[in-house]
């Protein structure tokens, strides 16, 4: 999942504690410029 998000200019964050794990996916509103 991280590779897909990065390929589109986004990122994945993970927060975890004793009772839950939370994944947040952030993607730009417009496509990332390709090199």
N, C-alpha and C positions, 0 to 999 in steps of 0.2 A: 504494500500500500504506500509506503514511504516513497518508493521509486516513482510510482505513478503521480503522486502529489508533486514531487520535485520536478518531474518532467513537464508539468503544467504550471510551474512557477509558484506552487503552494508548499505547505508543510504540514506535518503531523505532530501534535503534542500529546504526551501521555502523562497523566497524573494518577497516582495510585496510593491508597492507604490500606488499612486493615480490613475495611468493609467494601470498598469499591475501586474500580479502575475506570478512568474517564479518558476517552480518546477524542481529540478535537482535530478536525480536518479544516485547514484554511486554504482557500483557493482564490486567486485574484478574479475580480469581476470581468476583466478583459484578458485575452490570451497573452502569455509571456512571449516576448520577442525571441526568436530562434537565432542561434549563432551560425 
